[in-house]
Every structure is written in structure tokens, then in C-alpha cells.
């Protein structure tokens, strides 16, 4: 019996593509992965028929659809011992690799459906992160011989602490600070490069530098002066995107370096807190006695 390794993730929404098996091949046409999408759905909601009397709202949340994506390696494992060894070594990087494959399917669906609101996924959004192995047919139906769930909470907490998201969110929502254009371009470039879309990432990164350096310079931050000088040097040596659709993609390593340096500058910008003008900003200030009166 051939055994296959898999990565399985579940999300509290429908991913977009139809349920079923999706075969992914490399550029040579060789099979790489089988991605099985399935909906573990919520109870069906009936449409309202006719006029009904008003009912008080309840505190119970509406049931939501849950989607499962199972990424199965096309190449079988050597034997059961090799399968056990693989499972014992499976770690967060294994899950990240599986998510990259899922995102390849979602990106293709976004293009095919011409739907800009189809979005890629991350481990931070998943309800379940599971790795395991089993017979290929059984795995595609949601069964396995052995599996384990991974908990990435510690990694999520460390990243959240570094980025100070709640403090920044309060400022953005209250209008006391505006997002920089470069921040969105950096996120898009990161998503593209992580997904292997090198040409897309190169174009996004070029735009990030074009708008980002002037934005950061206008803030007049003395603590970022050295970083801005470094970024200008990195920008000068950044490889150009492909000039033709079928042209060779630029080298990945210089692009990743350029992206990482720009990301580092943006982290440094927020590492000591946030300011509006020259005054430090408290993300959750005490309301004044007359506020809301």
C-alpha cells in the first residue's frame, strides 16, 4: 500500500474554488500535489417566505461554513517507517509549505473567476493545522493512518508583539494616523514573493520603493535617516522586472533582500510607539469628561 504525506488546514469561511480534487503540475507537466477542497458546512439556512412578524434578536451566533484544504504530495513515501520519520520531523515550515500550495490554487481561482475579493490564507487564520500520512484514496476522503495537529500560537504572539497591531489599529480607526501607501505595496510584494510569483513581486516592490522612500522622508524621522540612506542604495541595485510576459524573471535573492530591508525600516518606524506630528500618541486614551455628551 502506497503512503502519502499531507498537510491539512481548516478555515471558518468558504475558500472560493469548488469542492473536489485539484491536480497541480510543474512547468514540465509532472504532478506535484493534489489539493482536496471540501466544505464542512453549516446547517442550511432557509430563505424567508412571505411576511413574518418581527422577532427579538438572539445572542446566538449564526453557524458558519468551514472549509478544509488537504495538500497531498504526489510522490509516495518509501514505506511506513519513512512515513513515521516524516511525521516526527513535520514542523511549522511543513505547514507553511502546504499553505503555499493552497494559495497557488486560490490565486489561480482569483484570476480565473476575475474576483478580486478571493484572498489567500495564512496559518494565523486557520482553525486547524494538521499533518499526517495515509493511503492516497483515504487521505483524499479525510481519513489517515497517523496525524498530528500543530499549535503555532507562540509564533503568532511573538509576531503580533513585534508589530504592535492593536495600538496601530486604534490610531487608524480613529483617524489619528493614516496608513502609508508603501505599507500596502510591501504586503502585496511579500505575498507574491512567498508564493513564487517573482515577476509580480518585482513590480510591487519597485512601486513600494518609488512611493515609500518619499513617504518616509517626508516624516523627517532622525532615527530613520541611516535606514533611508541604506534603502536608497538598495533601490539603485534592485533588479528590474521582466520586460516581456514570457521573459526571464529577475533573481529572487536580491528582491528578497530589498523587501526585507524595507520591511525592517517599517518595523523600526513603529518599534518605539506611534506619533502624530511631534507628540507621542496613546493608543487607548482615557475619554474626557465631556466626550460623548
Secondary structure, DSSP 8 states (H G I E B T S, - for coil): --EEEEEEEEESS--SS-SEEEEEE-TTS-EEEEEEEEE----------S--------SS------EEEEEEESS-BSSHHHHHHHHHH--HHHHHHHHHHHHHHHHHHHHHHT-TT-----GGG-SEEEEEEEEHHHHHTT--SEEEE---HHHHHHHHHHHTHHHHHHHHHTTSS---HHHHHHHHHHHHHHTT-HHHHHHHHHHHHHHHHHHHHHTT-GGGHHHHHHHHHHHHT-----SSTTS----HHHHHHHHHHHHHHHHHHHHT--EETTEE--TT----TTTT-
